[in-house]
Amino acid sequence: MIDRGFRGARPEPFTVDVERGRLRFFHQVLGTVDRVFTDPAAARAAGHPDLPVPPTFLFGLELEDPADLLTEMGVDLARVLHVEQGFVYHRTAHAGERLTFAPVITDLYQRQGGALEFVVRDTAVTDAAGEPVADLHQVIAVRRVIPEEAG
């Protein structure tokens, strides 16, 4: 069982540089055809200072968190299920920016008689000036080991 004392845990904020190459690769994988997302000149012509960052890309950047809080919480990553993600987008981020991610575990709860434990993580993303870029919300479920699985 996950220790409820982790509710409110705030790992150290961490920074990530948004790199053009990673954005291009992201869009290549998605099959994006709009050059605004892959060509800096097209992005500037559309009014952006550089390649725009799509909202879901921020979740990928969040995975670079050096704090391994889930492992610290005793979570077996092989038993994790993605449940929900969402975001409030305050402004478009762009390639070349340095973003800071400040996560917090906002809730821990159980369902199905404790067979599933849920971890809710909310992360504020800010730019180099400390201005808000986005608020990320993520819920994962951890399947508890059932005695017949253990033996």
C-alpha positions as CSV (number, residue, x, y, z in Angstrom):
1,M,0.0,0.0,0.0
2,I,1.3,3.5,-0.9
3,D,2.1,5.6,2.2
4,R,-0.6,8.3,2.4
5,G,2.2,10.6,3.8
6,F,3.3,11.2,0.2
7,R,0.1,13.3,-0.4
8,G,1.4,16.8,-0.8
9,A,5.0,15.6,-1.7
10,R,6.8,18.2,-3.8
11,P,9.9,16.9,-5.6
12,E,12.4,19.5,-6.5
13,P,11.4,21.5,-9.6
14,F,13.4,20.6,-12.6
15,T,14.2,22.4,-15.9
16,V,14.1,21.1,-19.5
17,D,15.3,22.8,-22.6
18,V,12.9,22.5,-25.5
19,E,14.9,21.3,-28.5
20,R,13.9,21.7,-32.1
21,G,15.2,18.2,-33.0
22,R,12.9,16.6,-30.5
23,L,10.0,18.6,-31.7
24,R,10.7,17.6,-35.3
25,F,10.9,13.9,-34.3
26,F,7.7,14.2,-32.3
27,H,5.9,15.5,-35.4
28,Q,7.6,13.0,-37.7
29,V,6.2,10.2,-35.5
30,L,2.7,11.8,-35.6
31,G,2.9,12.3,-39.3
32,T,2.3,16.1,-39.0
33,V,2.2,17.7,-42.4
34,D,1.9,21.4,-41.3
35,R,5.4,22.9,-41.7
36,V,4.7,25.4,-39.0
37,F,5.6,22.6,-36.5
38,T,8.7,21.4,-38.3
39,D,10.2,24.4,-40.2
40,P,11.4,27.4,-38.2
41,A,10.9,29.7,-41.2
42,A,7.3,28.6,-41.6
43,A,6.8,29.0,-37.8
44,R,8.1,32.6,-37.9
45,A,5.9,33.3,-41.0
46,A,2.9,32.2,-38.9
47,G,3.9,34.6,-36.1
48,H,5.8,32.2,-33.8
49,P,9.3,33.0,-32.6
50,D,10.3,29.4,-33.3
51,L,8.7,25.9,-33.6
52,P,5.5,25.8,-31.4
53,V,5.3,23.1,-28.7
54,P,2.0,21.1,-28.8
55,P,0.3,20.6,-25.5
56,T,0.9,16.9,-25.3
57,F,4.6,17.3,-25.8
58,L,4.9,18.8,-22.3
59,F,3.9,15.5,-20.8
60,G,6.9,13.9,-22.6
61,L,9.1,16.6,-21.2
62,E,7.7,15.9,-17.7
63,L,9.0,12.4,-17.9
64,E,12.5,13.8,-17.6
65,D,11.9,14.5,-13.9
66,P,15.1,13.3,-12.2
67,A,13.2,12.6,-9.0
68,D,12.0,9.0,-9.0
69,L,9.1,9.7,-6.7
70,L,7.0,6.7,-7.8
71,T,9.9,4.3,-6.9
72,E,10.4,6.1,-3.7
73,M,6.7,5.6,-3.0
74,G,7.2,1.9,-3.4
75,V,5.3,1.7,-6.7
76,D,6.2,-1.3,-8.9
77,L,6.3,0.4,-12.4
78,A,5.3,-2.8,-14.1
79,R,1.9,-2.5,-12.3
80,V,1.2,1.1,-13.4
81,L,-1.8,2.0,-15.6
82,H,-2.3,5.3,-17.2
83,V,-5.7,6.6,-16.3
84,E,-6.1,10.3,-17.1
85,Q,-4.2,13.3,-18.3
86,G,-5.2,16.9,-18.9
87,F,-3.8,20.3,-19.0
88,V,-4.6,24.0,-18.8
89,Y,-2.6,25.8,-21.4
90,H,-1.7,29.4,-20.5
91,R,0.4,30.1,-23.6
92,T,2.2,28.4,-26.4
93,A,5.8,27.4,-25.6
94,H,8.4,27.3,-28.3
95,A,11.7,25.6,-29.2
96,G,14.6,27.2,-27.5
97,E,12.8,27.9,-24.3
98,R,13.9,26.6,-20.9
99,L,10.8,25.4,-19.0
100,T,10.6,24.6,-15.3
101,F,8.3,21.8,-14.0
102,A,7.1,21.9,-10.4
103,P,5.2,18.7,-9.6
104,V,3.2,17.9,-6.5
105,I,1.3,14.7,-5.5
106,T,-2.1,16.2,-4.9
107,D,-4.0,13.0,-4.0
108,L,-3.7,9.3,-3.2
109,Y,-6.7,7.1,-3.0
110,Q,-8.0,3.5,-3.4
111,R,-10.8,1.8,-5.3
112,Q,-12.1,-1.7,-5.6
113,G,-11.4,-2.6,-2.0
114,G,-7.8,-1.5,-2.3
115,A,-7.1,-3.5,-5.5
116,L,-6.3,-0.3,-7.3
117,E,-4.4,2.6,-5.8
118,F,-4.4,6.0,-7.6
119,V,-1.7,8.6,-7.6
120,V,-2.7,12.1,-8.8
121,R,0.1,14.4,-9.8
122,D,-0.3,18.1,-10.8
123,T,2.6,20.0,-12.3
124,A,3.0,23.7,-12.9
125,V,5.1,24.6,-16.0
126,T,6.7,28.0,-16.1
127,D,9.1,29.8,-18.4
128,A,12.5,31.3,-17.6
129,A,10.8,34.4,-16.2
130,G,8.6,32.4,-13.9
131,E,5.5,33.1,-16.0
132,P,2.9,30.2,-16.3
133,V,3.0,28.1,-19.5
134,A,0.7,25.2,-18.5
135,D,-0.7,23.2,-15.7
136,L,-0.5,19.4,-16.2
137,H,-2.7,16.9,-14.5
138,Q,-2.0,13.2,-14.5
139,V,-3.7,10.2,-12.8
140,I,-2.1,6.7,-12.7
141,A,-3.5,3.5,-11.1
142,V,-1.3,1.0,-9.4
143,R,-2.6,-2.6,-9.5
144,R,-2.0,-4.2,-6.1
145,V,-0.7,-7.7,-6.0
146,I,-3.4,-10.2,-5.4
147,P,-2.3,-13.1,-3.1
148,E,-2.9,-15.7,-5.9
149,E,-0.6,-13.7,-8.2
150,A,2.2,-13.6,-5.6
151,G,2.4,-17.3,-5.0
